[in-house]
Amino acid sequence: MEEASQEEEQRDAATSTQTRISASSHPSGRVSTSIQSLPNELLSHIFENLDVQPPSASALYDEPHFALTESSDSPLKAASLVSKRWRESSKLVLFRCTQFTVPDPEITESRRAILTERFKPYLDFITSNALQKVVRTFALLVDDREVRNASEGPRRPNEFASFWSSIFETIDPLTILIVAAPQALGALTSCHVYLEDAWTFDCPYHYLLLQRPSDLLNKTQPLGSPQIILEPQQANKSLEIDVGDIPLDQFHGEEEMPRASSSALFEARPWSKLLLNEGSFIRAYKTYEFWLRVAPSILSDLVGAGTPNNRAYISPTIRDFSYVGMFPMLRHFCVLAENLPRLDRLFVQLVPRNDILQQANKMLQIEPQDLWMERNASYASLMREMFNTPPSPHYQHLKVFESGDAADREAWLMAVEYVKHVGQGWEVARDGVLVRDPKNTKAAEGVDEDESSTLSVNTLSLYA
């Protein structure tokens, strides 16, 4: 008890997490019992209740920034610093969510360490503390735009296959979160990212979130066979891609750029949900012919719009797709709208939730009507695909569409009237949410295809 008290005095940062429990142990009176005397089972239960929602949960829909996972409120981490016993008791809860940061190499650094080498201490820590089955969420924060997984030579299409293999051989997370610059995200996912116009965009980081249900824990799918479930050690052998030996730098034309036959990350597990947040497109609107600018993005390869034979890299098991972009150009958004994967649910948010439009430095030399015109045209292109007669390929499977922009009441109410008029099995469930019965795809009586198309173009034609 004296040792515990001394330890408490030395750790002022953690004292707020300690409490006193009073109990009557015999008829003579009340006896104060320290929390330190509780059995480990009760301590673990207390620590379970200190586990708060990660800060990234709601911020995933805001403008991306590198400090996504930082939080000033971390009671569980504070409790783990009190004593060795508390840390041991909290370990199984504390390390459910882990992260690894890849900093931007210093100017004086002579050689950029490959990612697998940088990552080895993390894997050693997980293994030495027997946390392999504890980790449920893994966040990879990459501040190195030129991150490499090869010591020398030109970059290769599936350079990071061995990196992802090393992760999934050690841990089996249900959630993967990547915060990285577009070009780094492209390298990590084996997707080609066009960078010629990157200077015109203000999107230093993108978010990529992959999730899968807990009932598939410890199971995975081999490359190219999503219907068959294998154990992790079997599937990891399938992550080696033959085209990884072809250097990218020897190809110059866009049409000649080699592609990996698949993405090691997307094939590693039967992911069911995906979120892609590409940040702000606003700065590009101040450039000449902004509508022709090509954003740095993995979206084309993700949905198969920019790959040979239109092969999508997205996991074929993905059924829930969320796309967030702040005023993307119509040309860019059509990549998703016209190449939608086979989904059950689609979430789209094209307007920032914060006050970015009131920030003078962000809106300098920007015509606001240009932003809303591209936003409206993007939604119109999506609705045109959704309400085609018959629905466009893959849209016929879509059951739920959710807009993150329903706060624009006038535009949303117009969309509601359009849905009521056209029908096609779609109904308004609540603000921002449309649901559809796949068995009921008949258009509303008296609405032909031409009228439906015209309506879809005009539905969201209001400026906010």
N, C-alpha and C positions, 0 to 999 in steps of 0.2 A: 504493500500500500504506500509506504514512504517513497519507494522508487517511482511509483506511478505519479505521486504528487509532484515530485521533483521534475519529472518529465513534462507534466502539464505546465509548470511554471516556465519551462524553457521554450515552450511552443505557444507563444501568444496568439499566433495566427489561427490556431486550431481550437482555442479555448471556448469559442462560441458554440462549438458543436457538442460540447459535453453537458450533461445534465445530472441531476441528483435524483435518486429514487428512494422515497421513504416508505418503510413498511413496518407493521407491528408484528414482531416475531414472538413475543411472549407477553403475559398479562402485566408485567411490571412497567411497561411503557413503550414509546416509539423508539425504534432503532434506525438510524440512517445508514443506508447501504450504498456504496459507491457503484457507479455503473461498471467500474473495472472488475467488480466481483461477479458480474453476470456471466453465465456460460457462453461459450462461443456461438452456440446455436441462436441464442437470443440477440447477441451482438450482430450476427449476420442478418437477422430479420430486421433489426433497426437500420442497418446500412442499406437494405433493400428499399426502405422508405425514403432514404436520402438521395436515391437515384432519380435525378430530374431529367426532363426532356432536353436533349441536346440543343444548343443554340441554333444549329443549322436547320432545324426542322421547319421553322417558318420563314427563315431568311433565304431559303432556296429560291424563292420567287421574286427576290429583290435584285438590284444590280449587283453582279458578282464582285467579290473582293477577297483578297487572300486570307483575311482574318476571320473567315466564316465560322470556324469552330471555336474561336476564343470566347470566353465568358468570365465575367467577374463573380458570378454566382456558381460556385462549385463546392457545395457542402460535403459531398462524398470524398472528394480529393483532399479537402481540409481535414476531414476525420482520419483519413489514412495516414496523415503526418503526425498524429498524436503519439503513437507508440508502435513498436514492432507487432504487438499483439493485434492492435486495431488494424494495422495495414494487412496483416495476414487474414484477418476475418473479413475485411472489405475487398480483398483481391478479386474474388470471383465476380463481384458486382462492378468494381472499378474498371476492370479490363474487358468488359463487354464491348466497350467502344474504344478503339485505339486509333492512333494516327501516326503517320510518318511524314516528315517534312523534308523536301529536297530544296535546300537553299540555292540561291543564285551564286555560282562560284565566284570567289574573290578575284580581282584583277591580277593579283600576284600569283594565283595558282597556276602552276606550270602545266598541269594535266587535269582535264575534266574526268573525274572518277566515273566509271560506268555505274548504272543504277543498281545492278545486282550486287556490286561490291559495297555501295553505300548502304544497301538494305540489310546486309548480313547481320549487323549488331541487333537490329530489331528481331530478326528471326531467332537469333541466339537467345535473346531475352525471353521471348515467348516460349521457346523450348525448355530453357533452364528452369523456368518457373511453372512448367506444366500448364500453360494457358492455351494450348492448341484448340481445345474444345470449348473454351470460354469466350473467345472473340466472336462477336456477332455483327459488329460494324467495323469496317476498316476504311479510314479516310487517308487519301494520298494527296498531299499538298505540294505541288511542284512549282517552285519559283524560278527554276532554271529553264528558260525557253528552248535551249539547245540540248536538253537532257538526252543522254546517249546510253545505250546498253551494249556498245561495242567499243573497244579500246582505240581503234583506228579505222581508216577507210571511209568510204561514202556510206550514207545512211541506207539501210535495207528495209524492204517492205514490212516484214514481221520481226523487226529487231528485238522487240520486247516479249516475244513468246516465252523465252526462258525465264524472264523476270516474273511473269504471271504464273508460270508453272511453279516457281519456287514459293510463291505465296500460297497457292492452293494445295501444295503438298504439305504445308505446315498448318494453315488455318482454313476454316471453312465458313466464311462470313455469309450472312444473309443479305447484307447491304455493303455495297462498295460506293464510296464517294470520291470523286476526283475533282480537285480544284487546280486548274492549269491554264496557261496561255493556249490559244487555239492551236499553234504549231506543235506544242508539247503534247496536247491532248490528241492531236492527229497521230503523232508518233506512238503514243501509248496504246492507241486503238487500231493501229495499222491503216488509218484513213488518210487519204491525201487531202491536204489543206492548201488552197490557193492563197498566196501571200502577196501578190503584186499590188493589190489595192488595200492591203492591211493597214497602211499608214493613215488611211482616211477614216478608219473606224476607231471608236473609243471603247474597246472591249479587251482590256489587258488580261482578263481571266474569264473562263467559261466553267460551268458546273456540269458534271455528268454523274448521275445517280442511277445505280442498278440495284434492284431488289428482287428477292424471291421468297416464296412462302416457307414458313418454318417446317412444314410437313415434308419438304424435300431435303431437309438437312442431311448432310453426309452422302447425298446422292448428286450425280451430275450427268451430263450428256456428252457423248463423244462427238468429235468434229463431224458435221454433216449428217448426224443421225439423231435429231432432237427427240424422236419418239422412244429411243432406247435409253434407259437409265443405267449408268455404270457407277462403280465405286470410284472415289477420287483418284486413287493411284492408277486405275486403268485409263481414266479419261485424260490425265495429264500427259500420257505418252502421245496423245493425238495432237498436241499443240505445236509440233514441229512442222513448219511449212516449207516446202521445197523452194518456192520462189524467193525465200529469204536470202538466197545466195546471189541474187541479181542486184548490183548496186544501182541506186536510183539516179546518181549523178550522170550516168552515161546516156540517159535519155533526156531530150530537150523539149520536144513538143508535148503538149498536154495529152494528145491522143496516144502518144507513145509511152506515157508514164506507166510503169509496171504496177500492178496491184497484188497484194497478198491474196491468196485464194479465200481467206477468211480472216477474222480477227480473233486472236487468241483469247482476249478478254471476254468477248461476247460468246465465244464457244465454250468457255471454261465451266459454266454453270447454266442450268435452265432458268435464266432470269425471266421474271414475269412483269416487272415494272421498269420503266426507264424515264428519267427526267433529263432534259437538256436545256440549260439556261445559257443563251448566247449573249446576254447583256445588251448594251445600248448600241443602236445603229445611228444615233442622232447626229453625231459629228459629220458623218458622210454626206448629210443633206446639204452642207454648205459648199460642196464641190460641184463642179460643172457636170451636168448630166448624171446626177447622183443615182438615178434609177438604173444605170448600167454598171454601177460598181458591184464587184463580187466580194462578198464578205468572207473573211477567214473562218472556215467552218468545217466540221466533220459531217454536216447534214447530208450532203450529196451522196457520199459513200455509205452513210448509215442507212439510207433508204434505197440505195441502188440507182440513183440518178446519174452518177458520174463514174460508174464502174463498167468494165466490159460485160456485155450480156445483161446489163442492169441487175447485177447480183448485189442484193442488199447485205450489208455486214451486220445489221441488227439481228439479235437473237431471234430465231423463228418462234420461240416460246413467249416473246413479249406480247402481252395483251393489253397493257395499260401504258400509254405514251403521253407524257406531258412536255409541251414545248413552251418555253418562255423566251421572248425576245422583245426588246423595247423599240417599237416602230421599225420592224424589218421592212425592206423594200419588197414590193410585190414579186419581183423576179426571184428573190431569194425564198420567200414563203411558198411560192408555187412549187418549189422543189419538194416540200412536204405534202402540200395539198394534192399534187398530181401523182405522187408516188407513195401514197399512204400505205404503210404495212398492214397486214391483217390484224386488226385490233378489236377489242371489245369496248374500250374506253379511250377517248381522246380529250386531253385538256390543252387549251390554248390561251395564252396571255400575251397580248401585244402592246399593252400600255403599262408604264411603270406605276407601282403602287405608291411611290413617294412623290415628293414635290419637285422632281427634276426639271419639270417644264417651267417652274418659277425661278430656276437658277440662271441668272444672267450669263454666267460664264459658259454654261452648257448650251444656251440658246442663241449665243452670239452669231449673227449672220444666218440664222435659221428662219425660214418661213414656216410658221406653225401649220398653215393649211397644207403644206406638203406632207407633213407627218400624218395628219388625219386622212389625207387622200390615200396614202399608201396603206394605212391601217384599214380603211374601209374597203379598198380594193382587195386586200388580203383576205378579209373575212368573206367578201363576196365570192372570191375564187373557191374558198372552202365550201360555202353553202351551195354553190353551183354543182360541185362534185357530190355533196351529200344528197341533194334533192333531184339529181338526174333521174330520168325515167327510161330504163331501170337505173338503179344506183350504179355509180362507177365501181370498177373492181375493188374489192376489199371494203368499200363503204357499205356494201350490203350486209357485212358482218357487224358493223359498228352498232353498239347498243346504247352507249352513253356519250354525249358530247357536252363538255363543260367549258364555258368561257370564264376566264379570270377578269374580264372587263365589264361585267354586268353593272358596275357602279355608274357607267355611262347610261343613265336611265332611259333617255330618249331613244338612243340607238337600240337598247335591249328591248324596249317595248315594241319598236318597229319589227324587230326580229320575231317577237312573240306573235304578232299579228300575221307575219309571213308564214310561220309554222302552222298556225291555225288554218290559214288559207290553203296551203299546199298539202299539208298532211303527210302522206307517204309513211304513215305509221309513227311519226315523231310527235311527241307531246312535251309540254313544259312541265317539268317536275318541281322546280323551284327557280329562284332567280339565278340565271346563269347556267342552268342545267336542262338539257333536253334528253329525253329517253325515248327509245324506239323498240317496238315489238317487231322482230324480223319477219313474223308471219303476216304482218299487215303493212304492205308496201304500196298499196293502191293509192294513187294520187287523188287529191280532192276532186270531186265532180266539177267539171267545167274548167279545169286548169290544164291546158295543154303544155307540151314541152317548151315551146317558144315563150309562153307567158311565164312559166316557171323560171326560165333562164333570165328573163328581163327583171322579174321580181328580185331574184337573188342578187343581181348587180346593184339594184337600188335600195335593198333592204337596209344596209348599213352606210348609207351615203350622207349621213349627217356629220357635221363637224362637232366635236365635243366642246 
